[in-house]
Amino acid sequence: MRIGVVVPMSVPDGPGQVPTWPQVRTFGQHAEAVGLDSVWVCDHLLSSPPDDGIHEGWTILAALAASTRRLELGQLVMCTSFRHPALLAKMATTADTVSGARLILGLGAGWYDPEYTAFGYPTDHRVGQRLRSFLSKPQGADLVVLKELLEAGKVTPVIDRTFPLRETAEAISYVGERSTQGKTVITV
């Protein structure tokens, strides 16, 4: 059995305020010092309630990657509808490189409509539609594109994908430095 913990990121996690970066870093380093196996961040753009405040997940994850040596690092979970899959793949490979191949890439479809509204993402697709898009082809190419980018470093252009990948495929031939220590683990 392996044991991990979610790092404090929002007002409900701290003493009535968003935890500072030094507090989050200390938490992660303490988790490592006591022998835990992993630390996890969430990918919310707003807390609940929305005005409470929350850190951005990828930024905290990359900072923890540089501040710890052994812990695996993951997300519970990264919302694929917040980012183009090519951008998400680039972010993941960079964080994996910074961490020395300790990244666990957790992916999800998203569900918290106030985040979609606040950041201008379409809210016409409810959770069920987001899940269908996330898991199916060709309507939702999130997993297909991420897999291609993470394994091969490029995308095979397909016209019927949700994302404008013809331009992306031409622009991305190298996503990031591939770790020689292991593979990025993708969890769904």
C-alpha positions in Angstrom: 0.0 0.0 0.0 1.2 3.5 -0.8 0.0 6.6 1.1 -0.4 10.1 -0.2 -1.9 13.4 1.0 -3.5 16.4 -0.7 -1.6 19.6 0.0 -3.5 22.6 1.4 -4.4 25.0 -1.4 -7.5 27.0 -0.5 -9.1 28.9 2.4 -10.9 25.9 3.8 -7.5 24.1 4.0 -5.8 26.9 5.9 -6.3 28.9 9.1 -9.1 31.0 7.5 -6.9 32.1 4.5 -5.3 30.7 1.4 -2.1 28.9 2.6 1.0 30.8 1.6 3.6 29.1 -0.7 6.0 28.7 2.3 3.3 26.8 4.2 2.5 24.6 1.2 6.2 23.9 0.6 6.7 23.0 4.3 3.7 20.7 4.2 5.1 18.9 1.1 8.5 18.6 2.6 7.1 17.3 5.9 5.1 14.7 4.0 8.3 13.6 2.4 10.2 13.6 5.7 7.7 11.4 7.5 7.8 8.8 4.7 4.6 9.4 2.7 4.7 8.3 -0.9 2.9 11.1 -2.7 1.4 14.6 -2.5 -1.5 15.7 -4.6 -3.0 19.0 -5.8 -6.5 19.7 -7.2 -7.2 21.6 -10.5 -9.9 24.0 -9.4 -9.9 27.6 -10.6 -12.3 28.7 -7.8 -12.8 27.3 -4.3 -16.2 26.6 -2.8 -17.7 29.0 -2.1 -16.2 30.7 -5.2 -14.9 33.8 -3.4 -12.7 31.9 -0.9 -9.6 31.7 -3.1 -7.4 28.9 -4.2 -3.9 28.3 -5.6 -3.5 27.2 -9.3 -2.7 23.5 -9.4 0.0 23.2 -12.0 2.0 26.1 -10.5 1.9 24.5 -7.1 2.7 21.1 -8.5 5.8 22.4 -10.4 7.0 24.3 -7.3 6.6 21.1 -5.2 8.5 19.2 -7.9 11.4 21.5 -7.4 11.1 21.5 -3.6 11.0 17.7 -3.0 13.2 14.9 -4.0 11.4 11.6 -3.6 7.6 12.1 -3.4 5.4 11.2 -6.4 3.4 14.2 -7.5 -0.1 14.1 -8.8 -3.4 15.8 -9.5 -6.8 14.9 -8.3 -7.6 15.6 -11.2 -6.6 17.9 -14.0 -9.7 19.1 -15.9 -9.1 18.4 -19.6 -11.7 21.0 -20.6 -9.7 23.8 -19.1 -6.8 23.4 -21.4 -6.1 22.3 -25.0 -4.7 18.8 -24.8 -1.4 19.9 -26.5 -0.9 22.5 -23.8 -1.7 20.0 -21.1 0.8 17.5 -22.6 3.5 20.2 -22.7 2.7 21.2 -19.1 2.8 17.5 -17.9 6.1 16.7 -19.6 7.7 19.8 -18.2 6.5 19.1 -14.7 7.7 15.5 -15.1 11.1 16.7 -16.2 11.4 19.1 -13.3 10.3 16.4 -10.9 12.8 13.8 -12.2 10.0 11.5 -13.5 7.8 11.6 -10.4 4.6 12.9 -12.1 1.3 11.0 -12.0 -1.1 12.7 -14.5 -4.6 12.4 -13.2 -7.2 13.5 -15.7 -10.9 14.3 -15.4 -13.7 16.0 -17.3 -14.6 18.9 -14.9 -17.9 19.5 -13.1 -17.9 22.8 -11.2 -20.0 25.2 -13.4 -19.0 28.4 -11.5 -15.4 27.9 -12.7 -16.6 27.6 -16.3 -18.7 30.7 -16.0 -16.0 32.8 -14.2 -13.3 31.9 -16.8 -15.4 32.1 -19.9 -15.5 28.4 -20.7 -18.7 27.1 -22.2 -21.3 25.9 -19.7 -23.7 24.5 -22.2 -22.2 21.0 -21.7 -23.1 19.6 -18.4 -21.0 16.9 -16.6 -22.5 14.0 -18.6 -21.6 15.7 -21.9 -18.1 16.6 -20.6 -17.5 12.9 -19.7 -18.8 11.7 -23.0 -16.5 14.2 -24.8 -13.6 13.2 -22.6 -13.9 9.5 -23.2 -15.2 9.2 -26.8 -13.8 9.6 -30.3 -13.9 11.6 -32.5 -16.0 14.1 -30.5 -13.6 14.3 -27.6 -10.0 13.6 -28.5 -8.5 14.7 -25.1 -7.1 11.2 -24.2 -6.1 10.3 -27.7 -4.2 13.6 -28.2 -2.6 13.4 -24.8 -1.5 9.8 -25.3 0.0 10.7 -28.7 1.8 13.7 -27.4 3.2 12.0 -24.3 4.3 8.9 -26.1 5.4 10.1 -29.4 5.9 13.9 -29.0 3.6 14.7 -31.9 0.0 14.4 -33.0 -1.3 12.8 -36.1 -3.6 15.5 -37.6 -7.3 14.4 -37.8 -9.8 16.9 -39.3 -12.8 15.7 -37.2 -11.3 16.3 -33.8 -12.8 18.9 -31.4 -9.5 20.8 -31.2 -7.7 22.6 -34.1 -4.9 20.0 -34.3 -3.7 20.5 -37.8 -2.0 23.7 -36.7 -1.0 22.1 -33.4 0.6 19.0 -35.1 2.7 21.2 -37.3 3.8 23.4 -34.5 4.5 20.7 -32.0 7.1 18.1 -32.9 8.7 18.0 -29.5 6.6 18.4 -26.4 9.3 18.3 -23.8 12.4 16.4 -22.6 11.4 12.8 -22.2 12.6 11.5 -18.9 14.9 8.5 -19.1 14.0 7.6 -15.5 10.5 6.4 -16.3 7.2 7.2 -18.0 4.6 9.7 -17.1 1.7 7.8 -15.5 -1.7 8.7 -16.8 -4.7 8.0 -14.5 -8.3 8.6 -15.4 
